[in-house]
Amino acid sequence: MKQKPFIFSTSVIAWPLFFVLALWIVFWIEVRFKIDLSEFGVFPRTWSGLKGVIFSPFLHGDLNHLYNNSIPLLFLIALLRYFYREVSLQVLVFGILISGLGTWLIGRESYHIGASGLIYVLVSFIFFKGIQTRYYRLVALSLMIVMLYGGMIWYIFPDVEKGISWEGHLAGFITGFLFSLLYKAEKYKKPIRYEWEKPDFNPENDPFMKRFDANGNFVNPPKPEEISEMESSKPFESSQNVFYEFIPKKED
């Protein structure tokens, strides 16, 4: 039976739901008890501001900010869990930490809050990883990411829109790209099963190809000892055995 590279499970739905639910619970606590947790955000280049590396993705300035981050997170985390199951946890956890640390290093002296840095990690990783694998389904996924979120690229530059942390966006984008290089996805590459699929295959040296002329006609049939030699070489394993029998043309 052919192994499916992508397997749907409840975690594909549960992960994004639980993560986004955590964001809304934190926001509800702030509203319900009239407290401001912005001081738990990233404050660049201060020791106290390092705590925001962990907490900042769960903090949002207002309801509109929270809503705009929730929808992409639901979609992108589900895609990550479905298409890149083996590395999904690493991308999420280390994506939060490293993008937050990058914001801490390059950010302006202000509190940086919100999950947009993680969104940029996911968009960048899914896009670049799909292109790198050259697997047709993942390449199609990358193209879909471009169509849906391609406009986000402008918000990694300063002064595009006031009030946003372009530093967090830039840190997340770079983090996602680095993760696409770090985490391998070899199982999505088409396996090489035949000699002629290898990059260094030369048809002029192949015993079977020598039996054809320039027009594709079968000529120069192999001798019995040559057939035995080719069978003993076993260029690839197969579950089926194929036997060839050469019948010489009768003379009129």
C-alpha positions as CSV (number, residue, x, y, z in Angstrom):
1,M,0.0,0.0,0.0
2,K,1.3,3.5,-0.9
3,Q,2.1,5.5,2.2
4,K,0.3,8.8,2.4
5,P,2.6,11.8,3.2
6,F,-0.2,13.8,4.7
7,I,-2.5,12.4,7.4
8,F,-5.4,14.3,8.8
9,S,-6.0,14.1,12.6
10,T,-7.8,15.9,15.3
11,S,-4.7,17.8,16.1
12,V,-5.0,19.7,12.8
13,I,-8.1,21.4,14.2
14,A,-7.2,21.2,17.9
15,W,-3.9,22.9,17.8
16,P,-5.0,26.2,16.2
17,L,-8.2,26.3,18.2
18,F,-6.4,25.9,21.5
19,F,-3.7,28.4,20.6
20,V,-6.2,31.1,19.5
21,L,-8.5,30.3,22.5
22,A,-5.5,31.1,24.8
23,L,-5.1,34.5,23.1
24,W,-8.8,35.3,23.7
25,I,-8.7,34.1,27.3
26,V,-5.8,36.4,28.1
27,F,-7.6,39.3,26.4
28,W,-10.8,38.6,28.3
29,I,-8.8,38.6,31.6
30,E,-7.4,42.0,30.7
31,V,-10.9,43.4,30.0
32,R,-12.7,41.6,32.8
33,F,-10.3,42.7,35.6
34,K,-9.3,46.0,33.9
35,I,-5.6,45.3,33.9
36,D,-3.0,46.1,31.3
37,L,-0.5,43.3,30.6
38,S,1.5,45.2,27.9
39,E,4.5,45.4,30.2
40,F,4.9,41.7,29.6
41,G,5.6,42.4,26.0
42,V,9.1,42.6,24.4
43,F,11.0,45.7,25.5
44,P,14.2,45.7,23.4
45,R,17.6,45.4,24.9
46,T,16.6,45.3,28.5
47,W,16.8,42.3,30.8
48,S,13.2,42.8,32.0
49,G,12.0,43.1,28.4
50,L,13.2,39.5,27.7
51,K,10.1,38.1,29.4
52,G,8.2,39.3,26.4
53,V,9.9,36.8,24.2
54,I,7.6,34.2,25.7
55,F,4.5,36.3,26.6
56,S,4.2,38.9,23.9
57,P,2.4,36.6,21.3
58,F,-0.5,36.2,23.8
59,L,-1.0,39.9,24.3
60,H,-3.0,42.3,22.1
61,G,-3.7,46.0,22.3
62,D,-7.4,45.9,21.3
63,L,-10.2,43.7,19.9
64,N,-9.4,44.6,16.3
65,H,-5.7,43.6,16.8
66,L,-6.7,40.3,18.3
67,Y,-9.2,39.5,15.6
68,N,-6.8,40.3,12.8
69,N,-4.3,37.9,14.2
70,S,-6.7,35.1,15.1
71,I,-8.0,34.3,11.6
72,P,-4.5,33.8,10.0
73,L,-3.3,31.8,13.0
74,L,-6.3,29.4,12.8
75,F,-5.5,28.8,9.1
76,L,-1.7,28.7,9.2
77,I,-1.3,26.5,12.2
78,A,-3.7,24.0,10.7
79,L,-1.7,24.0,7.5
80,L,1.6,23.6,9.4
81,R,0.2,20.7,11.4
82,Y,-1.2,18.9,8.4
83,F,1.6,19.4,5.8
84,Y,4.6,19.5,8.2
85,R,3.5,17.3,11.1
86,E,7.0,16.2,12.1
87,V,8.4,19.7,12.6
88,S,5.2,21.6,13.5
89,L,5.9,21.7,17.3
90,Q,9.5,22.9,16.7
91,V,8.4,25.6,14.3
92,L,5.7,26.9,16.7
93,V,7.8,26.9,19.9
94,F,11.1,28.0,18.5
95,G,9.4,30.4,16.1
96,I,7.9,32.3,19.1
97,L,11.2,32.3,20.9
98,I,13.6,33.2,18.1
99,S,11.3,35.8,16.4
100,G,10.8,37.3,19.9
101,L,14.5,37.4,20.5
102,G,15.1,39.0,17.2
103,T,12.5,41.7,18.0
104,W,14.3,42.2,21.3
105,L,17.6,42.8,19.5
106,I,16.4,45.1,16.7
107,G,13.2,46.7,18.0
108,R,12.5,50.3,19.0
109,E,12.4,51.2,22.6
110,S,8.7,50.4,23.1
111,Y,6.6,47.5,24.2
112,H,6.1,45.0,21.3
113,I,3.0,42.8,21.7
114,G,0.9,40.6,19.4
115,A,1.2,37.3,17.5
116,S,1.9,38.9,14.2
117,G,5.6,37.8,14.5
118,L,4.5,34.2,14.7
119,I,2.3,34.7,11.7
120,Y,5.3,35.9,9.7
121,V,7.2,32.8,10.9
122,L,4.5,30.5,9.6
123,V,4.0,32.3,6.3
124,S,7.7,32.5,5.6
125,F,8.3,28.8,6.5
126,I,5.4,27.4,4.6
127,F,6.2,29.4,1.5
128,F,10.0,28.7,1.3
129,K,9.8,25.1,2.5
130,G,7.3,24.3,-0.2
131,I,9.5,25.7,-2.9
132,Q,12.5,24.0,-1.6
133,T,10.9,20.5,-1.6
134,R,9.8,20.8,-5.2
135,Y,7.0,18.5,-4.3
136,Y,4.0,19.5,-6.4
137,R,1.5,19.7,-3.5
138,L,3.7,21.7,-1.3
139,V,4.7,24.0,-4.2
140,A,1.0,24.6,-4.8
141,L,0.6,25.4,-1.1
142,S,3.4,27.9,-1.4
143,L,1.6,29.6,-4.3
144,M,-1.6,29.7,-2.3
145,I,0.3,31.4,0.5
146,V,1.6,34.0,-1.9
147,M,-1.9,34.8,-3.1
148,L,-3.4,35.1,0.4
149,Y,-0.6,36.7,2.3
150,G,1.8,38.1,-0.3
151,G,0.9,41.6,0.6
152,M,2.3,41.1,4.1
153,I,5.8,41.5,2.7
154,W,5.5,45.3,2.8
155,Y,5.0,45.4,6.5
156,I,8.6,44.1,7.2
157,F,9.8,47.6,6.2
158,P,9.8,50.6,8.5
159,D,7.4,53.5,8.2
160,V,4.9,51.6,6.0
161,E,2.2,51.9,8.7
162,K,2.4,53.6,12.1
163,G,1.7,51.7,15.2
164,I,2.9,48.3,14.0
165,S,6.0,46.4,15.0
166,W,7.7,46.0,11.7
167,E,10.7,44.7,13.6
168,G,8.6,41.8,14.9
169,H,7.4,41.1,11.4
170,L,11.0,41.2,10.0
171,A,12.3,38.9,12.8
172,G,9.5,36.5,12.1
173,F,10.0,36.5,8.4
174,I,13.7,35.8,8.7
175,T,13.1,33.1,11.3
176,G,10.7,31.3,9.1
177,F,13.2,31.4,6.2
178,L,16.0,30.0,8.4
179,F,13.7,27.2,9.6
180,S,12.9,26.2,6.0
181,L,16.6,25.6,5.5
182,L,17.1,23.9,8.9
183,Y,14.2,21.5,9.0
184,K,14.3,18.8,6.3
185,A,11.3,17.3,4.4
186,E,13.0,14.5,2.5
187,K,10.0,12.2,2.6
188,Y,8.2,14.6,0.3
189,K,10.7,14.2,-2.5
190,K,10.0,11.7,-5.3
191,P,12.0,8.5,-4.5
192,I,14.5,7.3,-7.1
193,R,13.5,3.8,-8.1
194,Y,15.1,3.3,-11.5
195,E,18.5,3.8,-12.9
196,W,17.3,6.3,-15.5
197,E,15.9,8.6,-12.8
198,K,19.4,9.1,-11.3
199,P,21.0,12.5,-12.1
200,D,24.2,10.9,-13.4
201,F,22.4,8.4,-15.7
202,N,24.0,8.2,-19.1
203,P,21.9,6.3,-21.7
204,E,25.0,5.6,-23.8
205,N,26.3,3.4,-21.1
206,D,23.1,1.6,-20.3
207,P,23.0,-2.0,-21.7
208,F,19.3,-1.9,-22.4
209,M,19.5,1.4,-24.3
210,K,22.2,0.1,-26.5
211,R,19.6,-2.3,-28.0
212,F,17.9,0.6,-29.8
213,D,18.9,2.5,-32.8
214,A,18.5,6.3,-33.4
215,N,15.0,5.7,-34.6
216,G,13.9,3.7,-31.6
217,N,13.9,0.4,-33.3
218,F,15.0,-2.7,-31.4
219,V,18.2,-4.0,-32.8
220,N,21.2,-6.0,-31.8
221,P,19.4,-8.5,-29.5
222,P,21.4,-9.5,-26.4
223,K,23.2,-12.8,-26.2
224,P,22.2,-15.4,-23.5
225,E,25.4,-14.6,-21.5
226,E,24.6,-10.9,-21.6
227,I,21.1,-11.5,-20.3
228,S,22.5,-13.5,-17.4
229,E,24.9,-10.6,-16.6
230,M,22.2,-8.0,-16.7
231,E,20.0,-10.1,-14.4
232,S,22.8,-10.6,-11.9
233,S,23.4,-6.9,-11.7
234,K,19.9,-6.2,-10.3
235,P,19.7,-2.4,-10.9
236,F,16.6,-2.2,-8.8
237,E,14.4,-4.4,-6.7
238,S,10.9,-5.2,-7.7
239,S,8.1,-7.3,-6.4
240,Q,7.4,-8.6,-9.9
241,N,9.6,-10.7,-12.1
242,V,9.6,-10.0,-15.8
243,F,10.9,-12.5,-18.3
244,Y,11.9,-11.7,-21.9
245,E,12.1,-14.3,-24.7
246,F,13.8,-13.5,-28.0
247,I,12.4,-15.3,-31.0
248,P,14.6,-15.0,-34.0
249,K,12.9,-14.2,-37.3
250,K,12.5,-17.3,-39.5
251,E,14.2,-17.2,-42.8
252,D,11.9,-17.4,-45.8
